[in-house]
Amino acid sequence: MSSAFAITGSRIARSLATFLILAAAACSSAPPARGPAIATPQRPDVEAPAPGETPAEEATHYDPRGFVEPFHMTGDEPVRVGLLLPFTAPNEAARRIAAAMFDAAQLAAFDAGDRRFLILPKDTRGDAEGAAAAARSALADGAEILLGPLFSEEVRAVADVARAAETPVIAFSSDLAVGGDGVYLLSFPPEIEVARVTDYAVLQGLTRFGLIAPATEYGERVSAAFAEEIYVRGGVLVHEERYEQDPDKMLAPARRLAQYAGELVPAELRHGYDPNAAPQNPAADEGYVRGYQAVLMPEQGTLLRALAPLLPYFNVDITQVKLLGLSGWNNARLTREPALRGGWFAAPDPTVTAAFDQRFEAAFGQKPPRLASLAYDATLLAARLGQAPRRRGRFDAAALADPNGYFGADGLFRLNPDGSIDRGLAILEIQPGGIRVIDPAPRSFAVGF
């Protein structure tokens, strides 16, 4: 039987009312209402304590072990969960994301409805030193599991602290190199999106591919994943190009890629991002190579709208060549770009994500950034697993890496023993009238997923 949890019901108003009662109780002598709690919340608009320090609050105290314990949970043994976020990072965007993720964690805590559940927010400051100090502080306060941090360098620092304490971590970085050995990455790595859209394209009969990607670490990851996914499915990567992320510097790479759009093109045209590399396409016939049937463009926003029209500009027939993308294509403004019409991309099912977005906006008055859902899912997962009667073992590898997976704010996901994540993604198509699902996301991790 699946251990999946669902985002069901709407207790937002009641939950937030409970949170306000708790906040008011912290400033009065009356005992606070019973329910899930947030201990010493740190927000970007509030001066945060130094790492390792916890401000005194009337609603909380410390038990004989030195663990944080709200008065209304005395004798109940709270389920303590550390939440490590960059509340005071130098980067304003990071601070905004941290605030939204903290809000999402609160929402999940009240949705779980466990009166013993206690979130311990800690400020990582956005760097490795601050993250390590935040992890030590959370563990000193009794955290049984750590959620976060956000950046890969922070995760490395937290991992060392957590492993020494034999405490699992659910981090929000997409850097696969920092996962494993008790660190689970609840994120959106590009590799799983590449696998999904490539698999769908091959199932539709496309076997020859091109790639044009940014000359960045992200572009390198996409390129490596794309080549692997094509190879294992019996396809061919005909040609690939890289570009600097400047519209003027996209022209020459797009022109070179366009030369490979024909059914048969001279093999000597092959010169990609690394002209000294060995030929990528072994399927040559008397000096000719078959052209690509689809091109992956892992770009987004304004840069994608600048890049996509270059292929038809250089005489690529995009009614015959399918354009492919990743979740960054999930932007309603892209429906105005004729070159992207009919393009396919992999992303979470919008009917699922819309439910979380609407509930978050109703609770907090603004749309959540994409990463907010990660904090929601991690917190809800911790709350569900924390309901196990025994403290020891409720957050072990067998529980966290359940092969059945879970159903969260972005749909189906599961954490793997090696720290990586699998996600059930949909295939969407861009049309002038909007973005529509053409292949739904799976609802379970069946054999062969």
N, C-alpha and C positions, 0 to 999 in steps of 0.2 A: 504493500500500500504506500502511495506517495506521501512524502512528508511536506508536500508543497503547501505554502501559505498563500493566501489570496488577499489582495487589497479590496476588502469588501466593507459595505456599510459606510455610513457617514456620521461619525461622532465628533466632528470637528468643533461644533459650537459647545457641546457638553465638555469636550476635552479641554478646550481653551478656557472655559469657565473654571474648570478644576485647577488649571495652571494658575489662573489669576487668584484663586482662593489660596493656593499654596504660597504665592508671592506675597499676598497680603498677610498671611499668617507669619511669615518670616519677620515682619515688622511689628507684631503684636505679641501679647503674652498668651493668647488663646491657642490651644493646640490646633495645628493645621489639619485640613481634611486629609483623609487617607487616600492614597493613590500613587501612581508613578511620580517620581520626583526628579528634578534637575538640581544637582548639588553644585553650589558656587558657580553659576553660569557666567561665562566670560564672553562678552560681545565686543565687536570692534568699536562701538560708540561708548564703551565703558572702560575706564582705565583698568588694565589687566594686572594681576599680581605677577611678580617675578616667577619664572619657572621654578617649580618645587615648593612654592608658597601657596597657601589656600587662605582666602580671607575668611574671617570669622563671621558666621551667620547664626542668628538666634534659632533658626529652624533646624540646625544640624549640630552634631557633636561627634566625638570620636569614641569608639568602643574600646575595650581594654587592649585590643591588638593595635590600636592606632588607626583603624579603618573609619572612614566617614560613615555616619549613620544619622539620618534624620530622626528627630524625636518620635515622629509618628510611626517609624518603622522599628522602634526599639523592641527587641525580642523576636523580630520577624526575620532576621538575617537577609538583608537586601541582596538582590542580584546586581552587583556593581559592575558598570561597563564604562571604560574610559573612552572618551571621544576626543581625538587629537586633531585640531584644525588650526590653520594659520590666521588666527583672529587679528593679530597685530603685524602681519607681514608688511614689508615696505611697499609691496605692489598693491595698489588700490583694488584692482580686479580680484586678486586673491582674497583680500579682506571681504569683498562683497560675496564671493563664492562661499567663504567660510561661514558668513552670517546666514546665508540661505541654507547651507547644509545643516547648520545648527537648528534652524527652524524646522527643516524636514525631519531631523532626528526627534525633536519634540513631538511632531505630528505622529510619528511612528510609535513613540512611547505611549501616547494616549490611545492610539488605535489598538495597541496590544492589551491595554487595560489591566496590566499586572500591578497590583498595589505594592509589590516588593521590588519593582524595577527602578534602578537608580542610575542616571547618567552622570558621569563625572567629566565635564568639559575641561580640556586643558589646551592652553595656547602654545603652539609650536613655534610661533614667530616667523614661520616660513623658511627655517634653516635647520641644518642637521643638529647643531648644538641645542637649539631650542626644542627640537623634536625629542631628542634623547632625554632632556630634562623633563619634558612633559610626560613622557612614558614612565620615568621613574616616579614622578609625582602621582600619577594615576595608580601605579602599582602599590605605592606606599599607602594610598587611600583605600586599597582593597580591590582594585579592578581585577576581574577574572578573565577579561578579554579586552583587547584594545581595538577600537574602530578608528581608521585613519593610520597615518597621516595622508597628505595629498600628493606631495612631490617625491620623486624617486630618491633624491638624496636624503630626505627626511625618513623615508621608509627604511633605507639601509641603517641609519642610526638607531631607529626604533627597534629594528629586528634584533640587533645585538643585545639590547636591554631586555627585550621580551623573551628571547631564547634562553638567556641566563636565568630568567624567572620561570621558564617553562609555561609561558602564557601565549596563547595564539593571537594573531593580528589579522584583521580584515582591513587591508589598505586600499586606497583609492587611486593609486598610480596605475598607469597602463604599461609601465616598463617591465616587461616579462623577466628581465634579469634580476629584479629584486624580490621575486616571489619564491616560494618553496620553503621547506623546513619550518613549518609553522606560520608562514606568512602567506595569506590568501589575497589575491588581487581581484577585488570587486570593481571592475572598470569596463571601459569600452576599447579593448585593444584592436587596432586595425586589422590584425591577422584574421580574426573570426569574421569580420565583414568581408574581407577579400575572399575567404573561403566560400561564404554563402553566395555572393554574386557570381563567382566563377563557376560554382557547381550548377547554379541555375542556368547560366549561359550555355554551358556544355550540354545540359539536358535539353536545351532548345535547339541543339544541332550545331552550335558554334564551336569550332576547334582551333581557329587561328586568331591570335590576339596581338594587339599592339598596346603599348603603355607610354604615357607621357606624365611624368611625376615631378614634383619639386625637388631641387637638389638640396634636400634637408635630411636629417635623421629619419623623420617620418617617411619621406619619399623612399629612402633606402629600405625601411622595414616593409613598406607596401610592395616594393619591387621584389624583394626576396620572397615574400609570401606569395605573390602572384605567380612568380616563376615556378615555385614548388607546387602550387595548386593546379596550374596548367599541366605540369609534367605528370603528376599522379593521375590525372584524368585523361591522359593520352593526347593532349593538345600540344600546340606549338606557340611559343612566344616569337613572333616574326621579327619584331623590332621594338626597341624602347628608347626613349629620350628623357633627358632631364632639363630643367630650366630654372633660372633664378626667378624668384617670385616678384617679378616686375613685368607689367604688360609689354613693355618694349622688348624685353629680353626673352619673351616667349615666341617671338616670330620665327627665328631661325630653327629652333627645335621642332616647332610645329610644321615648318616647311619640309624638314628632313623626314619627319614621320609620315607626312602626306605622300611621299614618294612610294610608300609601301602599300598603298590602298588598292592598287590594281590586282586583278586576278593573278597575273604573272608579272613579276618585276625582275630586272637584272639583279643577280646576286651581288654584283660588285657595288651596288648602292649601299650595302650594309655598312653603316658607320653610325654608331649610337653614342651614348653617353661616354663610353670608353672605347675609342676607335682602335685601341691596341688589343682589345679582348678577343678571345676566340669567337668564331661565328656562333650565334645563339640558336640558329635554325638549321638543324641537320637535314631538313627535307628539301634539298635543292635538286632540280631536275635539269640537266644539261645547261647549267649556268643560270637557271632561273629559280626564283622563290615565289611561292604562292603568297598573295597579299593577305592582310588581316581581314577578319570579318567583324571584329569588335575592338574597341579601344577603351582601356581603363584610364579614367582621369580622376585621381584622388585629390581633387581640389574643392574649394567651397567659396561661397559668397561672391564678392566682386571679382576676385581673380578667376573664378570659374566662368563667370559671365564674359570675361575678357578672353579666356583660353578657348572655350568651346567653339565660337564662331570662326576660329582660325582654320579649322579643318575644312569646312566648306569653302572658305576663302581661298584655300590652296587646292580647290577642286576635288575634295573628297566627297563622294556621294553619301551623305549621312542617312539617306533613305535605305541604303544598302549596307552601311556600316553602323553597327549598334554601339552607342556610347554607354559606358558603364561607370558607376560611381559608388561611393561609400556613404555613410550616414550624414556627412557634411552636406550632401545634396538635399537633405530634408528641409527645404526652405521654400516657402510659397512664392517668393520673388523670382525663383528660377523658372517658374512656369511662363514667365514673360520672354524667355530666351528661346527663339525658334530653333537654334541649333541643338538644344537639349530635348526637344520634343521626342517622346518615345524612349528616352533614356531610362535604363534600369539601375536601381541602386539598392543596397542592403541597409536596413535600419530596423529599430524596434517598431512594432506595430503601432501606428498612430492612434488607433482606437483604445489601446491599452494606456499609452502614455498620456492621452488626453484626460483620462479619468484622474490621474495623479495631478496633472497640471491644474485642473479645475479646482480640485480640493485644496491644493496648496494656495492658489490665488484667493479662494474664498476665505481661507484662514488668515493669510498674511497680506492680502491686498496687492500682490504683484505676482507675475508669472515667475516660476522657478527657473534658474539656469539649469543646463543639462545635468550637471553633476549633483544637483540637489537630490535626485532620485537615488543616488548611490548611498547617501547617508540615511535616507529613509529605509532602503532595503536592508542595509547592514544593521540598523537599529532594530528593525522589526524581526530580523532573523535572530539577533541576540536575545530579544525578549521572548521569542517563541522557544528557543533552546533553553533559556534560563528558567522556564517553567518546569524543567525536569526536577524531580525531588532531591536528587543527589548533587551536591556542589561539584564533587570530583567527577569528571567525565562528561559533564553536559556540554562543554565546549571543546571536546577532543576531536581528533581528525575524522573519526567515524561519523560524528554528528555533523560537523561542518561540511565535509565532502560527501554528503549523501548523494549517491548516483542518481536518485530520482529527481534531485534538484528542487527548486523553489519557484514560486510565481510571484514576482514583485512589480514594482512600479513601471518597469520597462519590459515586462513579460517574463518568460521562462529563463532561468539561469541556474547554473550549478558551479560550485567551487570544486576544483580537482585537487587530488593529493599533492601534485607538484606545484600548487599555488596558482595555476592558471584558471581561467574561467571559460565556460561554454555558455553561449546565449542562443536562445531561439529567436531568430530574426526573420522579418518579412522581406519580400522583394516588392519594391514600389516602382511605379512608372510615372514619369513626368509628362503631363499633357496640358494644353492651354487652359483647360477647365479646372485644373487642379492636379494634385498628386493622389494617385490611387493605388491600393494594394492589388497586385496581380498574382502573388503567391503568398498565402498567409503564413504567419509564424507558427511553428509547431507548438503544440500544447503539452507535449511530454517528450522525454528523452527516450525514444524507442531504440531498439537495437539497430545499429547502423547509422545512428544520427551523426 
